[in-house]
C-alpha cells in the first residue's frame, strides 16, 4: 500500500512539474513573439503603423503555439512618444485544476523607433 501511494504522489509531482515547464515555454514564446512584433514596427526607412506590430506578433504566436491550450488575449500594439509598446495577456490553464489553479500573466515588449 505504501508503494502505491508513493508512486501516485510521484506521478502527481511529475505532472505538476511538466505543467510548469510547458507554461514557462509558452510564456517565453509569447514574449519572443511580442519582441518580434515591435521589431517589425521600428524600421528606419518607412514609418510602419502599429497594426504591423500586432499582425507580426499574432503570426508568431500562431506559429509557435498553434494548437496549444494557452490563450493569448488582448494582444495590442501602440505607438507612444516614439516607442512601440506591445502588450498581451496570457492565460495558462492548469492540467490539474483540483490541485493547482491556472494562472495568467501580462507580458509587455517595447522598442524605440529608429530615426
N, C-alpha and C positions, 0 to 999 in steps of 0.2 A: 504494500500500500504506500509506503514512504517513497519508493522508487517511482510510482505512477504520479504522485503529487510533485515530486522533484522534476520529473520530465515535463509535466504540464506547466509548471512555473518557468522552466527553461524555454519552452516553446513560446509562451506568452512574452517573455522578455525579448526573444528573438524577433517576434512580430513588431513589438514596440520600437526596437532599435531600427528595424528595416523601415518602418513608417517614418521615423525621424530622418533617416538618410534620404528617403525619397522626397520628403518635404524640403530638406536643405538643398537638394539638387534642383527642385522646382523653383525655389526662391532665387537661387543663383542664375537659373536660366532666364527668369523674368527680369532680373536685374541687368543681365547682359543684353537682353532684348531692348530694354529701355535705353541703355547706353548706346546701342546701335542706332536706335531711333533718333536720339539727339545728335549723334554724329552725322546722320543723314541730312539734318536741317541746318548745319553750320558751314557750308562751303563758302569759299571766298568769292567765287565768280558770280554767282547768281543768288539773289535773295530767295530762299525757299520758304514756302509757308509752313506753318506749324502742322498742317494736315499731313505733310510728307513725313514728319516725325512719327505721327500716330500710325500712319499706314505701314511704315517700315517696322515699327515696334510690334504691331499686330501680326505682321507677316512672320517676324522672327519668333514670336510666341507660338504661333500656329505651327511653325516648322519644328519647334523643339518639343512642345507639349501637346501635340495634335490630338491624341486620343486619351489624354490624361483626365483624371477626375478633378485636378486642380482647376479652380475657376479664377480667371483674371477679370476683375470687374472695374469699370470706370477708368480705362486706360485713356489718359488725356495728355496732350502736349499744348504748351502755350509759350508765347514769347513775352518776356518781361525784362525790361531795361537791358536789352542786348544779350539776353540769355535765353536759351531754350530749356524749359523745365518739363520733364515727362514724369507722370505720376500714375501709379496703378495700385489697386487693392487686390491682394492675392488671398483667396480663401482655400485652405487646405483641410479637407475633412479627415477625421481620424478613421483608421481601419477598424478600431475597436472603440466605438463611441461610449460603450458602457464603462470602459476602463479609463480611457484618456480622451478628453474633449478635443475637437478640431481647433484650429487656430487660424487667425488671419493677420496679415501684415501689410502695411502700406509702404511701397518702395518708391524711391524718387531718384532721378538722374538729371544732372544739369550740365550744360556746356555753354561757354561763352561764344557768341557769334564772332567769327573772324572778320577782320577789317581789311 
